[in-house]
Amino acid sequence: MVTPFTADAYGTGSNLRCANSQPGVDYPGAVHGDEGDQIRRHAAIAAIEADLQSIAEYGRDLLIEEIPQYREVPPDEVLAGTVMAVRAAFASVMEDRRATPGELTIMGEIGARAARAGVPFHQMVHCLRLIAGHAAEVGNERAAQYGVEPALMRSTPRLWHWVVEALGVMGEEHQRIELEMVRHDRDRRAAFLADLFGGRLTGTELTVRAEQYGLDPNEQYLAFRAPIKGRETRRRIERAAEESGIAEIYQGDLVGVLPRLPRLGDEDLVAVGRALPLGSAKVSFAQASTALKVATAFRMTGVISIADVPIQTAVLESPDVTDIVIERCFGAFPGDKRTVLAQTLAGYLDHDLRITEAADALHVHPNTLRYRLRRFEEVSGLSLERISDVVIVWWALQYLRIADGRDTSLAA
C-alpha cells in the first residue's frame, strides 16, 4: 500500500500560485524588455499557473496507468503527491533558481514512499520525465498563445535542471529505503531459519511462518549449508532457492531449505541433509552441518549429501571408538615416527594398495614403501592383506584428516 501523500506544504487547490510570488511584482530572473513583452510574459505565466491543477491531474492519471501499485491508492492521495511535485517545480522555474532543500525533501519523500510501495525507480523516472515533458508542452503552448518569445520564458531548460536535481534526491531516498527493506527482509528470513533449525517452530506457528515464505509445511525439504566463497557462489545458490525454497546467512554460512538437490557448478560446495518434513528440519540441518564438516576436511566440492559420506560421518561421530582405533594402529610407535607412517599408509590406501603408484605419489622408492608397510605390520600386529585390518587403518586415517583438516598427520 502506498503511503498517502500530504499537501500541507503546497496545498491542492486549483488556484496554485508560485511560492514567494506577489501580484504585480516581477519574478526574479525575468528578462526585461519593452512593456508589451513583460505584459505578455506575465499573462503567459498566469495562464501556466492556472494550468498547474490540470498538469497535476495528468500526472496522477499517468502514475495510475503506468504503475500498478498506484491503482490500489485513492486517486485523491495520488493527486496530492503530484500537486506537491508540480507546485515545487513551478516555483523553482518561475524564480529561476535551483530547487530549495524543502522542495528536494518533498521529492525525496516521494521517492521513499515509492520504494516502500515496491515501485521500481525506473518507472518513477519514466513517469516524471513524461509529466515534465507534458508541463513543458503546456508552457510552450501558453507562450505561443500570448505571443511570447521563448527567450523571455526560459522555463524549459530550468524545468529539466530541476527534474535532474529532483531525480537525484528521489533516487537516493528510493535506494536507501530499498536497502532498509532488504536488510529487514533478510533479518526476518534469518530469524525464521534460526527458529526452524532450532526446532522451535511447531503446529500453527510453523504453518503460518512457512507459508509466508512460500513453503509447504506438508512437503519434505532438504536442509542445506554452504560456505560463502564469493558473490557468484552466493548468487548461484540463492537462485536455486528462489523458486521453491529459502536461503539466508546464518552462523556465517548460507543456509536454507530446498525441495530437491540444487544444480550448481563443480567449484561450489553445498552440503545437504536428508529430505524431511519442515517440522524435522532441525535433524536435516544437523546432517548438512556434519556433511559440510566432512566435505571441508576432505576438500570435496559440488553438492555433498549426508548419504555420500556415511562412513566418514561415522568416523567423525564416534570419537570414543576412533580413539581406540588410533591407539590400535599407532600406539606402539614413537611420536617422531607417527606422522611419516600415517602419510605412507594414506598414500598406499589412496592408491588402492598399488605399490608403484603409491611410491610415485609419495616420492619414495617402491622398496622403501614396502619396508615401511612391513614394519608397520610387524609393530602393530595388523595385516594390510586382511580386509578387516585395512578398514581399521582406513578408519584411523580418515579421522586424522577430519580432525586436523589436512591430508595426513598424527600428533606425537
C-alpha positions as CSV (number, residue, x, y, z in Angstrom):
1,M,0.0,0.0,0.0
2,V,1.4,3.4,-1.0
3,T,1.6,5.8,1.9
4,P,-0.9,8.7,1.5
5,F,0.6,12.0,0.5
6,T,0.0,15.2,2.4
7,A,-0.2,18.5,0.7
8,D,0.3,20.9,3.6
9,A,3.4,22.5,2.1
10,Y,1.8,23.5,-1.2
11,G,-1.9,22.8,-1.0
12,T,-4.2,21.1,-3.5
13,G,-6.5,23.9,-4.6
14,S,-7.0,24.9,-8.2
15,N,-5.6,28.5,-7.7
16,L,-1.9,27.4,-7.3
17,R,0.5,30.3,-7.3
18,C,4.2,30.1,-7.2
19,A,5.9,30.4,-3.8
20,N,7.0,33.9,-2.9
21,S,5.1,35.3,-5.8
22,Q,3.1,38.5,-5.4
23,P,0.6,40.2,-7.7
24,G,2.1,43.0,-9.7
25,V,5.7,42.1,-8.7
26,D,8.1,40.8,-11.4
27,Y,9.5,37.3,-10.9
28,P,13.2,37.1,-10.1
29,G,15.3,36.3,-13.1
30,A,12.7,37.8,-15.6
31,V,14.1,39.0,-18.9
32,H,13.3,42.7,-19.1
33,G,12.2,44.0,-22.5
34,D,9.6,46.5,-23.5
35,E,6.5,46.9,-21.5
36,G,4.4,44.9,-24.0
37,D,6.8,41.9,-23.7
38,Q,6.5,42.0,-20.0
39,I,2.7,42.1,-20.0
40,R,2.5,39.2,-22.4
41,R,5.1,37.2,-20.3
42,H,3.1,37.8,-17.1
43,A,-0.1,36.8,-18.9
44,A,1.5,33.5,-20.1
45,I,2.9,32.8,-16.7
46,A,-0.5,33.4,-15.1
47,A,-2.1,31.0,-17.7
48,I,0.5,28.3,-16.9
49,E,-0.1,28.8,-13.2
50,A,-3.8,28.2,-13.8
51,D,-2.9,25.0,-15.6
52,L,-1.0,23.5,-12.7
53,Q,-4.0,21.7,-11.4
54,S,-4.6,20.0,-14.8
55,I,-0.9,19.2,-15.1
56,A,-1.0,17.5,-11.7
57,E,-4.1,15.6,-12.7
58,Y,-2.4,14.5,-15.8
59,G,0.5,13.2,-13.6
60,R,-2.0,11.4,-11.3
61,D,-3.6,9.6,-14.3
62,L,-0.2,8.7,-15.7
63,L,1.0,7.2,-12.5
64,I,-2.1,5.2,-12.0
65,E,-2.0,3.9,-15.6
66,E,1.8,3.2,-15.8
67,I,2.4,1.9,-12.2
68,P,0.2,-1.0,-10.9
69,Q,0.9,-0.2,-7.3
70,Y,-0.8,3.2,-7.6
71,R,-4.0,1.6,-8.7
72,E,-4.7,0.5,-5.1
73,V,-4.4,4.1,-3.8
74,P,-7.3,6.5,-3.7
75,P,-6.8,8.9,-6.7
76,D,-7.0,12.0,-4.4
77,E,-4.0,10.7,-2.5
78,V,-2.0,10.2,-5.7
79,L,-3.1,13.7,-6.8
80,A,-1.8,15.2,-3.6
81,G,1.7,13.9,-4.4
82,T,1.7,15.1,-8.0
83,V,0.4,18.5,-6.9
84,M,3.4,18.9,-4.5
85,A,5.8,17.9,-7.2
86,V,4.3,20.2,-9.9
87,R,4.0,23.1,-7.5
88,A,7.6,22.8,-6.3
89,A,8.9,22.6,-9.9
90,F,6.8,25.6,-10.9
91,A,8.2,27.7,-8.1
92,S,11.8,26.9,-8.9
93,V,11.3,27.5,-12.7
94,M,9.5,30.8,-12.3
95,E,12.0,32.2,-9.7
96,D,14.9,31.0,-12.0
97,R,16.7,29.2,-9.2
98,R,17.8,25.7,-8.1
99,A,15.5,23.6,-6.1
100,T,15.4,24.5,-2.4
101,P,16.1,22.0,0.4
102,G,12.5,21.9,1.2
103,E,11.5,21.1,-2.4
104,L,14.1,18.4,-2.6
105,T,12.8,17.0,0.7
106,I,9.4,16.7,-0.8
107,M,10.8,14.8,-3.8
108,G,12.9,12.6,-1.5
109,E,9.7,11.7,0.4
110,I,8.0,10.8,-2.9
111,G,10.9,8.5,-3.8
112,A,10.9,6.9,-0.3
113,R,7.1,6.2,-0.5
114,A,7.5,4.7,-3.9
115,A,10.2,2.3,-2.6
116,R,8.0,1.3,0.3
117,A,5.2,0.6,-2.1
118,G,7.5,-1.6,-4.3
119,V,7.6,0.8,-7.2
120,P,10.7,0.3,-9.3
121,F,12.7,3.5,-9.6
122,H,13.0,3.3,-13.3
123,Q,9.2,3.5,-13.5
124,M,9.3,6.7,-11.4
125,V,11.9,8.2,-13.7
126,H,9.9,7.3,-16.7
127,C,6.7,8.9,-15.3
128,L,8.5,12.0,-14.0
129,R,10.0,12.6,-17.4
130,L,6.6,12.3,-19.1
131,I,5.0,14.7,-16.6
132,A,7.8,17.2,-17.1
133,G,7.5,16.8,-20.8
134,H,3.8,17.5,-20.6
135,A,4.4,20.5,-18.4
136,A,6.9,21.9,-20.9
137,E,4.4,21.4,-23.8
138,V,1.8,23.3,-21.8
139,G,4.3,26.1,-21.2
140,N,5.2,26.3,-24.8
141,E,1.5,26.4,-25.9
142,R,0.8,29.2,-23.5
143,A,3.8,31.2,-24.6
144,A,2.7,30.8,-28.3
145,Q,-0.8,31.7,-27.3
146,Y,0.3,35.0,-25.8
147,G,2.9,35.7,-28.4
148,V,5.9,35.4,-26.0
149,E,9.3,34.7,-27.4
150,P,10.9,31.5,-26.0
151,A,13.9,33.6,-24.7
152,L,11.6,35.6,-22.5
153,M,10.2,32.4,-20.8
154,R,13.4,30.5,-20.2
155,S,11.2,27.9,-18.5
156,T,12.0,24.6,-20.3
157,P,15.8,24.4,-19.5
158,R,15.2,25.4,-15.9
159,L,12.5,22.7,-15.6
160,W,14.8,20.0,-16.8
161,H,17.5,21.2,-14.4
162,W,15.0,20.9,-11.6
163,V,13.9,17.5,-12.7
164,V,17.6,16.3,-12.7
165,E,18.0,17.6,-9.2
166,A,14.8,16.0,-8.1
167,L,15.6,12.7,-9.6
168,G,19.0,12.6,-7.8
169,V,17.3,13.0,-4.4
170,M,14.4,10.7,-5.2
171,G,16.9,8.1,-6.3
172,E,19.0,8.3,-3.1
173,E,15.9,8.0,-0.9
174,H,14.5,5.2,-3.0
175,Q,17.7,3.3,-2.7
176,R,18.0,4.0,1.0
177,I,14.5,2.6,1.7
178,E,15.1,-0.4,-0.6
179,L,18.3,-1.3,1.3
180,E,16.5,-0.9,4.6
181,M,13.7,-3.2,3.4
182,V,16.2,-5.8,2.0
183,R,18.0,-5.8,5.4
184,H,14.8,-6.1,7.3
185,D,13.6,-9.0,5.0
186,R,17.0,-10.7,5.4
187,D,16.8,-10.4,9.2
188,R,13.3,-11.9,9.1
189,R,14.4,-14.8,7.0
190,A,17.4,-15.5,9.1
191,A,15.2,-15.4,12.3
192,F,12.8,-17.9,10.6
193,L,15.6,-20.3,9.7
194,A,17.2,-20.0,13.1
195,D,13.9,-21.0,14.7
196,L,13.3,-23.7,12.1
197,F,16.7,-25.3,12.6
198,G,16.5,-24.8,16.3
199,G,13.3,-26.9,16.4
200,R,11.3,-24.0,17.9
201,L,8.5,-24.0,15.4
202,T,5.6,-26.4,15.6
203,G,1.9,-26.6,14.7
204,T,0.1,-23.5,13.6
205,E,3.1,-21.2,14.1
206,L,5.2,-23.4,11.7
207,T,2.4,-23.4,9.1
208,V,1.9,-19.7,9.2
209,R,5.5,-18.7,9.1
210,A,6.4,-21.3,6.4
211,E,3.6,-20.1,4.2
212,Q,4.9,-16.5,4.5
213,Y,8.0,-17.7,2.5
214,G,6.1,-19.9,0.1
215,L,7.0,-23.2,1.8
216,D,4.5,-26.0,2.1
217,P,4.6,-27.4,5.7
218,N,3.3,-30.7,4.4
219,E,6.1,-31.2,1.9
220,Q,9.6,-32.6,2.6
221,Y,12.7,-30.4,2.3
222,L,16.5,-30.8,2.3
223,A,18.3,-28.5,4.7
224,F,21.5,-27.2,3.2
225,R,24.6,-25.4,4.3
226,A,27.3,-23.8,2.2
227,P,30.4,-21.8,2.8
228,I,30.3,-18.4,1.0
229,K,33.3,-18.4,-1.3
230,G,32.2,-15.2,-3.2
231,R,29.3,-13.3,-4.6
232,E,28.8,-15.5,-7.6
233,T,28.7,-18.6,-5.5
234,R,26.1,-17.0,-3.2
235,R,24.0,-15.8,-6.2
236,R,24.0,-19.3,-7.7
237,I,22.8,-20.9,-4.5
238,E,20.2,-18.2,-3.8
239,R,18.9,-18.6,-7.4
240,A,18.5,-22.3,-6.8
241,A,16.4,-21.5,-3.7
242,E,14.3,-18.7,-5.2
243,E,11.6,-20.7,-6.8
244,S,10.7,-23.2,-4.2
245,G,12.9,-22.8,-1.1
246,I,14.5,-20.2,1.1
247,A,18.1,-19.2,1.8
248,E,19.9,-16.7,4.1
249,I,23.1,-16.2,6.0
250,Y,23.2,-18.0,9.3
251,Q,26.1,-18.7,11.6
252,G,28.5,-17.4,8.9
253,D,27.2,-19.8,6.1
254,L,24.5,-19.6,3.5
255,V,21.8,-22.0,4.8
256,G,18.2,-22.8,3.9
257,V,15.8,-25.5,2.7
258,L,15.1,-26.9,-0.8
259,P,12.7,-29.4,-2.1
260,R,15.4,-31.1,-4.2
261,L,19.1,-31.2,-4.8
262,P,20.3,-28.0,-6.4
263,R,22.3,-27.9,-9.7
264,L,25.5,-25.9,-9.1
265,G,29.0,-25.6,-10.5
266,D,31.6,-28.1,-9.7
267,E,33.6,-25.5,-7.8
268,D,30.8,-24.8,-5.4
269,L,30.3,-26.7,-2.1
270,V,26.8,-27.3,-0.8
271,A,26.2,-29.9,1.9
272,V,22.6,-31.2,2.3
273,G,20.8,-33.4,4.8
274,R,18.0,-35.9,4.2
275,A,14.6,-34.8,2.8
276,L,12.4,-34.5,5.8
277,P,9.1,-32.6,6.8
278,L,9.7,-29.0,7.8
279,G,9.0,-29.9,11.4
280,S,12.1,-32.1,11.3
281,A,14.3,-29.5,9.6
282,K,16.5,-29.5,12.7
283,V,17.6,-33.0,12.0
284,S,18.2,-32.4,8.3
285,F,20.2,-29.3,9.2
286,A,22.4,-31.2,11.7
287,Q,23.1,-33.7,8.9
288,A,24.0,-30.9,6.5
289,S,26.3,-29.4,9.1
290,T,28.1,-32.8,9.5
291,A,28.3,-33.3,5.8
292,L,29.9,-29.9,5.4
293,K,32.5,-30.6,8.1
294,V,33.4,-33.8,6.4
295,A,33.4,-32.3,2.9
296,T,35.6,-29.4,4.0
297,A,38.1,-31.7,5.6
298,F,38.4,-33.8,2.5
299,R,38.4,-30.8,0.1
300,M,35.2,-32.0,-1.6
301,T,33.2,-29.8,-3.9
302,G,29.8,-30.0,-5.5
303,V,26.6,-31.0,-3.8
304,I,27.5,-33.3,-1.0
305,S,24.7,-35.2,0.6
306,I,25.0,-36.8,4.0
307,A,24.3,-40.1,2.2
308,D,27.5,-39.5,0.2
309,V,29.8,-39.7,3.3
310,P,28.2,-42.2,5.7
311,I,31.5,-43.9,6.8
312,Q,33.3,-40.6,7.2
313,T,30.4,-39.4,9.2
314,A,30.5,-42.5,11.4
315,V,34.2,-41.8,12.0
316,L,33.5,-38.2,12.9
317,E,30.6,-39.0,15.2
318,S,32.3,-41.9,17.1
319,P,35.2,-40.2,18.9
320,D,35.4,-42.9,21.6
321,V,35.7,-45.7,19.1
322,T,38.1,-43.7,17.0
323,D,40.4,-43.1,19.9
324,I,40.6,-46.9,20.3
325,V,41.2,-47.4,16.6
326,I,44.1,-44.8,16.5
327,E,45.7,-46.4,19.6
328,R,45.4,-49.8,17.9
329,C,47.2,-48.6,14.8
330,F,49.8,-46.2,16.1
331,G,50.1,-46.7,19.8
332,A,53.3,-48.8,19.6
333,F,55.2,-46.3,17.5
334,P,57.3,-43.4,18.9
335,G,56.0,-39.9,18.3
336,D,58.6,-38.9,15.7
337,K,57.7,-41.9,13.5
338,R,53.9,-41.5,13.5
339,T,53.4,-38.6,11.0
340,V,55.6,-40.2,8.3
341,L,53.9,-43.6,8.9
342,A,50.5,-42.0,8.6
343,Q,51.4,-40.3,5.4
344,T,52.8,-43.6,4.0
345,L,49.7,-45.6,4.9
346,A,47.4,-42.9,3.5
347,G,49.3,-42.8,0.1
348,Y,49.1,-46.6,-0.1
349,L,45.3,-46.8,0.7
350,D,44.5,-43.8,-1.6
351,H,46.1,-45.6,-4.5
352,D,44.1,-48.8,-3.8
353,L,47.0,-50.7,-2.4
354,R,49.1,-50.4,-5.5
355,I,52.8,-50.1,-4.6
356,T,54.2,-48.4,-7.7
357,E,51.5,-45.7,-7.9
358,A,51.7,-45.0,-4.2
359,A,55.5,-44.8,-4.2
360,D,55.4,-42.3,-7.1
361,A,52.9,-40.2,-5.2
362,L,55.0,-40.3,-2.0
363,H,58.3,-39.7,-4.0
364,V,59.9,-42.8,-2.5
365,H,61.4,-45.9,-4.0
366,P,58.9,-48.9,-4.1
367,N,61.3,-50.9,-1.9
368,T,61.2,-48.1,0.7
369,L,57.5,-48.1,0.7
370,R,57.4,-51.9,1.1
371,Y,59.8,-51.7,4.1
372,R,57.7,-49.1,5.8
373,L,54.5,-51.1,5.3
374,R,56.2,-54.3,6.5
375,R,57.5,-52.5,9.6
376,F,54.0,-51.2,10.4
377,E,52.6,-54.7,10.2
378,E,55.3,-56.1,12.4
379,V,54.9,-53.5,15.2
380,S,51.1,-53.0,15.1
381,G,50.2,-56.7,14.5
382,L,47.8,-55.6,11.7
383,S,47.9,-57.1,8.2
384,L,47.4,-54.9,5.2
385,E,46.3,-58.0,3.3
386,R,43.4,-58.6,5.7
387,I,40.2,-56.6,4.8
388,S,39.2,-56.1,8.4
389,D,42.6,-54.7,9.4
390,V,42.7,-52.4,6.3
391,V,39.3,-51.0,7.5
392,I,40.8,-50.3,10.9
393,V,43.7,-48.4,9.4
394,W,41.5,-46.5,6.9
395,W,39.2,-45.5,9.8
396,A,42.1,-44.1,11.8
397,L,43.4,-42.2,8.8
398,Q,40.0,-40.7,8.0
399,Y,39.7,-39.3,11.5
400,L,43.1,-37.7,11.3
401,R,42.1,-36.0,8.1
402,I,38.8,-34.8,9.5
403,A,40.2,-33.7,12.9
404,D,43.3,-31.9,11.5
405,G,41.8,-30.6,8.3
406,R,44.8,-31.8,6.2
407,D,45.6,-34.9,4.3
408,T,47.7,-36.9,6.8
409,S,49.1,-36.0,10.2
410,L,49.4,-37.5,13.6
411,A,50.2,-35.7,16.8
412,A,53.1,-37.1,18.9
